[in-house]
Amino acid sequence: MMIAAMMVAALSANAQNEVGQVTLQPKVGMNISKWTGGDGLKSKVGLIAGAEAEYGAAENFGVTLGVLYSMEGCKSGDVKLNCDYINIPIMAQYYLIKGLAVKAGVQPAFNVRHKASDGDHTADINEFVGFVGSKVNTFNFSVPVGLSYEYEDFVLDARYNIGVTKIFKDAEKGRNSTFSITLGYKFAL
């Protein structure tokens, strides 16, 4: 038991980053997103891609800043509602054991595309039937929480973004709810 306890302690104390080291991680993956607060809304799958930089603030603690293109939205019957964002996640990352980190932070985002499609027609969501008079917020804010696992410089990341701001300016409901899974490759700068 003593040897097992020493091995666990050594594993837990193993540094994840050199203090002061900066790493870059290009990543790509998929989103499963949905808008909250609406009846009959279903999840939609989309792409997420970009890069995150991490600063090793302490042996088991890092701070990340990223830029990610994220395809989000939902489905309502035959209609796909697509809102694409440039997300800027700013996260604290704590390594529990070698390779495994928990993370949380804030994520401002900027809407760069908002389209609705029913298979035959594609239009701006602001002009689509049923959304007349509503304007998509150009700014979105969410709280991301998640886990990542690193193995030989490859990083598997899973996070959930809890939407804080409303998608439409004049709507009472409707926030983004997005689960993302990405695979990245981490290297020192």
N, C-alpha and C positions, 0 to 999 in steps of 0.2 A: 504494500500500500504506500509505503514511503517513497519508493521509486516512481510509482504512478503519479503521486502528488507532485514530485519534483519535475516530472516530464510535463504535466499540465501547467505548472508554474512557469517553466521555461518557454513553453509554447505561447502562453498568454503574454509574457513579457517581451516576446520577439517584436522588434520594431518593424512597422510597415513601411515607413518612409524615413529617409534621413531628414533630420530637422533642417529646414531651410531649402529642401529640394523641391523643384517644380517639375511636375510631370504633365504630359498631354495625352489625352485619350480620345481619338476619333471613335465614333460609335454609330451603330445603325440597329434598328429594331422595329417593333410594332406597338401600336396603341390599341387599346380597346376602350372606346370612349362612349359617353352617353351624357345627355343633358338631364339634369335633375328637375323635378317638379312638374313634369308633364305626363298626362295620361297617354298610354299607347306608344311611348317613345322606346326604341330598342337600341342596343349597342351597335356600334360601327367599328370596323377595323381600319386602321390607317398606318402610315409610315411615320417613323421618327428617325432623324439623322442629324448628326452634328459633331461637336467636340466639347470636351470639358478639360479644364486645367485644374490641377490640384497642387496646393502648397502644403508641405509637411510642417505644420506648426509645432508638433510635438511627436514623440515616438509613435503613439497610437492615435493621433488626432490630425486631421487634415481639413482644409477649407477648399471647396471647389467652386469654380465659376464656369459656366458653360453657355453655349449658343446652340440651340437645337431647332430644326424645322420640324413642326409637329402637325400632322393631319388629324384633326379631331372632328367631332360632330355627333350625329345620331341618325337613326332611321325612323320614319313615321309612315307606316303602311308601305307604299311603293316609292315614297319620296326619301331621297338621301339628302341630309342637311350637312354640308361640309363647311367647316371653319378651320382654316390653316393659320398657324401662329408661328412667330419667332419667339421661342421661350428662352429666358435667361435665368436658369436655375443658379441660386447662390446657396450652397449647402455646407453644413458641418458634418463631418464624417468621423465616426469613432470606430476603431478596429477592436472588436471583441476578442478575436483570436487571429492567428495568421491567416490572412486572406479574406476573412469575414468582417464586413463593416455594416453598421447601422448608420442611417443618414436622415437628416431633416433640414428644412430650410424654408426659403421663400422663393417665389418664381414670378417675376413680372413677365408679361408676354404682350406681343403686339400682333393684332389681327392683320394678315396680309391677303387673305382671300376668304370670301364667304359666298358660296354658291349653293343652290338647291337644284336637284335633278329628279325628274320622275321617270326617267328612261327615254322619253321622247323629247323633252324640253329641259334646257338648263338656263337658269337665270340667277341674277344676284338675289340673295335671300331677302334683301330690303325691298325687292320688286316682285317677289314670288307671291302667288295667290295664298292668302292666309297670313301673310306677314306684312301686308300693306300698312304703312304708318310706323312700323317698328324699325329701328336702326340698330345694327350690330355695334356693340362697343368696340372701339379700336384698341382699347387697353383691357387686358385681363390679368388678374392676380390670383395665384393659388399657393397652397402650402403643400410641398412635396415631402413625402416620408417613404423610406424604403430600406432595402438591403442590397448589398453587392458582395460578390464573391470573386476573388482574384486568384488565378492559377497560371503561373508562368507568363505573366504580362497580359493574359486575356482576362477581361472583366465581364462577368454576367451581372447585370443590374436589373432589379425589379423595383418599381416605385409606383406609388399612388398619389396623384395630384388632386387635392381637395380644393375645388373651386370656391373662391371667396366673392368675386365680382359677378354681376349678372351678365349674361350673354347679350341681351337686348336692353337698351337704355330705358325703355318705358315699360318693361315687363316686371311683374311682381315676382315671378319665379324664373328658374332656368339658369343653372350654373353648370360649368364643365365638371365632369367626373371622369378622370382618365387613369387607366392602369397601363403602364409601359414596361416592356421588357426589351433590353438592348444588350448587344454584345459589342465590346470595344477592345482596343489594344492599347495598352498603357506603356509609354516610354518616357525616359528622363530627358529634360531639355538641357 
